[in-house]
Amino acid sequence: MAINNKSFSLESIVRPNILALKPYRCARDDYSSGILLDANENSFGMVLPDKSSKENGEQEGESLSSLTLKIENLNRYPDPNQVNIKERLVEFRKVPNINYIFLGVGSDECIDLIIRIFCIPGKDKILITPPTYGMYSVCANINDVNIIKVNLDVEDGKFQLKTDEILKVIKEQENIKIIFLCSPGNPTGTALSHESIKIILEDENYNGVVVIDEAYIDFVEEKNKNSSLVKWVTKYPNLIVMQTLSKSFGLAGIRLGISIANPNIIQLMNNTKAPYNISALTSQVAYTALSEQNILNMKSIKQQIRSEHTKLLSSIKNISGIGKILGGNDANFILVQILDKNENISNDRAYNVYKELAENHGIVVRYRGNEIGCEGCLRITVGTPKENEILLKKLSESLA
Ligand SMILES: Cc1ncc(COP(=O)(O)O)c(C=O)c1O
């Protein structure tokens, strides 16, 4: 039987901003199985082959099956500094040394840490540019930090920064400590112009950090001039670049996020994190994933995803009931408008199609109609050829 302590009242002791939180909801809360095209994971799987290529009679490569042999010593805490993974990242991402790298439990941990480091609850603010990734706001709310919004230029699905407006807000508003920019954007699939990011980084009215979330950076075409900004971290002490193994490396399940910045910022992040935040299991998989061979695997899977992306776009355009394709081609998903029977953009229809795909056909996509500039939109992760074929068929049927 519960013991009733009359002086205990849960609601009266919880921080008011926490009490006011609404649980973060995503499509996976409602639908968790079937063809999962809702969370921009890597539909082609992990970059780690099931068997080492040696077992296939070829040259040796690091694989999942070789890993299982190393899953021992779990009675010991993992390396608090994860030096081995950082050394591989230094090579791969061309970072000067490991002091420029922080590892977190997904980028989501990095977002929370950066807010906790720079923002005083109830006083400081972050600036975001909707439509954008939802966790910047969720973490700000958890930390009782205000959110200032300067929408992207959504006209014609451009989804670029309104730089002048951002500069104006920075000048007028006190206590903005962090600007979160997502490039390539989620849900926009568009890489932001480096020119506009440079203007913000160099603005003399701004005394805060600029975070560039590059979760989808490996999907950007090599010739695109707005690819990774890691190369700028030695130049700008106020720049933090976030990356993750959740997308191009197909390892969302291990939760490994990366922040790259000036060592002074990285030191603050290390001082703030829990001592052993990266588990030994995650660490082994991440280290293996970053071998030369597996980076080549990642690049080859990325090419397949890019090619499926192109095919998916060209087929989806021809389905009646599909409006414009918004945003760019810089990530592993597409953003498409759904029209009603009168050819008007329709949130209701988009939501019904989302539900019908999930409930009748086991295909889970993400409804994004309530985001700024995304009216009537579904965001669809590029699947395998088979998954895309089923998606196109069922989407045509739903819209017929
Ligand atoms: C833009 C963006 N940043 C970060 C994340 C989360 O990354 P992680 O899995 O490393 O926490 C996502 C996941 O969808 C994302 O879309």
The ligand as a Tripos MOL2 file, in Angstrom:
@<TRIPOS>MOLECULE
LIG
   16    16     1     0     0
SMALL
NO_CHARGES

@<TRIPOS>ATOM
      1 C1         19.0800   17.9180  -38.1530 C.3       1 LIG1
      2 C2         19.2300   16.8270  -37.1690 C.ar      1 LIG1
      3 N1         20.1170   16.9670  -36.1890 N.ar      1 LIG1
      4 C3         20.3090   16.0070  -35.2830 C.ar      1 LIG1
      5 C4         19.5520   14.8530  -35.3190 C.ar      1 LIG1
      6 C5         19.7370   13.8270  -34.2510 C.3       1 LIG1
      7 O1         20.9440   13.2090  -34.3960 O.3       1 LIG1
      8 P1         21.3920   12.0790  -33.3690 P.3       1 LIG1
      9 O2         20.7650   10.8100  -33.7990 O.co2     1 LIG1
     10 O3         22.8770   12.0930  -33.5200 O.co2     1 LIG1
     11 O4         20.9540   12.5240  -32.0030 O.co2     1 LIG1
     12 C6         18.6100   14.6690  -36.3100 C.ar      1 LIG1
     13 C7         17.7910   13.4400  -36.3510 C.2       1 LIG1
     14 O5         16.8650   13.2830  -37.0610 O.2       1 LIG1
     15 C8         18.4400   15.6870  -37.2660 C.ar      1 LIG1
     16 O6         17.5230   15.5810  -38.2320 O.3       1 LIG1
@<TRIPOS>BOND
     1     1     2 1
     2     2     3 ar
     3     2    15 ar
     4     3     4 ar
     5     4     5 ar
     6     5     6 1
     7     5    12 ar
     8     6     7 1
     9     7     8 1
    10     8     9 2
    11     8    10 1
    12     8    11 1
    13    12    13 1
    14    12    15 ar
    15    13    14 2
    16    15    16 1
@<TRIPOS>SUBSTRUCTURE
     1 LIG1         1 GROUP 0 **** ****
